[in-house]
Amino acid sequence: LFGVTRQGVSVCVHVHGFRPFFYAELTPETAAGLAHEGLALRAPDELAAAIEAAAARSGRPQARILGLELQRWHSIYGLRLAPSIFLRVSSSTFAMWSRWPQRCSVVKSAC
C-alpha cells in the first residue's frame, strides 16, 4: 500500500498473509442446500472447483479459491431483524470478483 503522511512524506506498507475476500448473501434455500449440521459447508471442495471453473470460463483462470465459509451476519441493506447466512469467499486475487453477481448462479447450482 502506498500513501502520504500529513507531513507530506511518502510511505509504503508491505502487507503479508492477506487474502482478499468478500461476503455473498445467500437465500435461505441456497444456504440450506449448502449447509451440513449448522454452518458447516456440505462439499466445500466441489463448490470451490465450480467457482474456479466459472472464473476460468469468464477469462480469469488465475483465480483460486483459498477458503469458503458460511457465516451468520446482519445485512447492511434493508431493515431485517434476523441475521442472514453469508458465504465468505477468500481468493488468491481481487481480479476474480469484478463481475461476481454474474457468477452467483454457480453457488445456487452447487446445492
Residue pairs with C-beta under 8 A, 6 or more apart in sequence:
1 12
1 13
1 15
2 10
2 11
2 12
2 13
3 10
3 11
3 13
4 10
4 11
5 11
19 66
19 67
19 90
19 91
19 92
20 90
20 91
20 92
20 93
20 94
20 97
21 67
21 88
21 89
21 90
21 91
22 88
22 89
22 97
22 100
23 71
23 73
23 86
23 87
23 88
23 89
24 86
24 87
24 89
24 100
24 104
24 107
25 75
25 84
25 85
25 86
26 34
26 70
26 84
26 85
26 86
26 87
26 107
28 85
29 111
30 107
30 108
30 111
31 70
31 85
33 42
33 110
33 111
34 41
34 42
34 47
34 70
34 87
34 107
34 110
34 111
35 41
35 42
35 70
35 85
36 42
39 69
39 70
39 71
39 72
39 85
40 70
41 47
41 68
41 69
41 70
43 110
44 68
46 110
47 68
47 107
47 110
48 65
48 68
50 106
50 109
50 110
51 65
51 89
51 103
51 106
51 107
52 63
52 64
52 65
53 106
54 103
54 106
55 61
55 63
55 96
55 103
56 63
58 99
58 102
58 103
60 95
60 96
62 92
62 93
62 95
63 91
63 92
63 93
63 95
63 96
64 91
64 92
64 93
65 89
65 90
65 91
65 92
66 90
66 91
66 92
67 88
67 89
67 90
68 87
68 88
68 89
68 90
69 87
69 88
69 90
70 85
70 86
70 87
70 88
71 85
71 86
71 87
71 88
72 83
72 84
72 85
72 86
73 83
73 84
73 86
74 80
74 83
74 84
75 84
87 107
91 97
